[in-house]
Amino acid sequence: MREEIRPPLLSRMPNWTWVTIDIVVAVFFAAAFVGLATSRNTSAPETIDYAAALATSLPIAVRRFWPRAVFAIVLIGGLGMRAFLIPHADPLCLPLALYTLAARRNALLALLAAVAVGGQGVVELPLTANVRDQLGLVVAILVASWAVGTAVRQRRLYTERLAVHAEDRARAEAVEERLRIARELHDVIGHSLGTIAVQAGVAGHLGKTQDMSRTLASIEETSRSALRETRRLLGVLREDDETEFTPAPGLADLETLVERTRAAGLEVGLAINGKVEGEMELTVYRIVQEALTNVLKHAEARHVRVWIERQEGGLIVEVTDDGTRGQARPYGHGLTGLRERVHIFGGEFEAGARPLRGFRVMARLPL
């Protein structure tokens, strides 16, 4: 069982939880500011003092819904906080409103406005050391709130872009995988059905029971092989990790492929000089398989030569025949798929009629 991926704890908290916290914080600040307005004024507080205290604190309850409006109200309310706060500016609600705004949009102008409002509440003439310290503290708190909010916003945008990029990449990989499976199915089914069709046609003209039995046995073996490979390819699409897949064919399976082609009445010569490993084996097998399929379907040939040689600069795979319809040979999806396979490895692919007769398929694969 794969472990479930869970988001961080703060991300799992529902919105109403955060709103409840904001309401509690807003009520706490409102009570604190009203208390300060009552206790620290040298004279009896006026209505404007209470209005400033409430305007600075209560909007925090809805800061997540209307960040710009809340910031503007808290900013204006902060103009009246000089009378009862030390330092004479709001170091709590205004930074919180500024953080909320910066976390959602570019808030550089908001930072400058907050610094201006906070500074006017602190600056007094003459500029004593205490005034400078208070001004530095207010500016530092505001700048830190803006910087943290901006970092959160940029992190959120970065995460969203990563998610979009990952989705695009997954979609591209899925398309590539579908194309690969389509090529595999074309190669497997195309070759097998082509061989079966030729052998079935030959069986209809055979008069001897022994020859007919041998041909029908070859048809049976080709059908079973096609069924095994088709199951392997379709098994790739299953999500069951316990599924056992048939290994992909390689150079060791070329002799079996050649024997099935010979059973269809085509004389095939196979020469392999060198070893190939990894995914390259499947590519070589598919090149030979598609080339033999085309010969059976279209060439009217009697002899085919399959030559595989590992050279210093790469691997050469060549399939030639002596068919009489080389000039009119159709260039279908099979050869197009082979060209794509070879280009994936950065190789070269050629397919065309030979000078006198027959057809030639050649691939040069780098190692």
Secondary structure, DSSP 8 states (H G I E B T S, - for coil): --------HHHHS-HHHHHHHHHHHHHHHHHHHHHHHHHH-SS---HHHHHHHHHHHGGGGGTTT-HHHHHHHHHHHGGG-TTT-SSSS-SSHHHHHHHHHHTTS--HHHHHHHHHHHHHHH--SS--HHHHHHHHHHHHHHHHHHHHHHHHHHHHHHHHHHHHHHHHHHHHHHHHHHHHHHHHHHHHHHHHHHHHHHHHHHHTT---HHHHHHHHHHHHHHHHHHHHHHHHHHHHT---TT--------GGGHHHHHHHHHHTT-EEEEEEES---THHHHHHHHHHHHHHHHIIIII--SEEEEEEEE-SS-EEEEEEE--S-STT----HHHHHHHHHHHHTT-EEEEEE-SSSSEEEEEEE--
